[in-house]
Amino acid sequence: MRTLGVAILGLFAGLAAGFVLLSEVLGRLVVDNGEIDAPWTFVIGFGPMILAGVGAVAAVLIDNARLSRS
């Protein structure tokens, strides 16, 4: 149950980080040339979901490493 809780926490943390990071990238791209090209639309669209998955996996790995060290 602990692993599930840590994974959900990592999921939400990764999702929040994805939105913050990619909104900054989006702002800089729009300011530079006024429009966004096709590859960047996929990165901005799927980026938060990918970072949410990475956050969930990273949180579980960090938690397991801390538990095994104790």
Secondary structure, DSSP 4 states (H G I P E B T S, - for coil): -HHHHHHHHHHHHHHHHHHHHHHHHHHHHHHHHSS--HHHHHHHHHHHHHHHHHHHHHHHHHHHHHHHH-
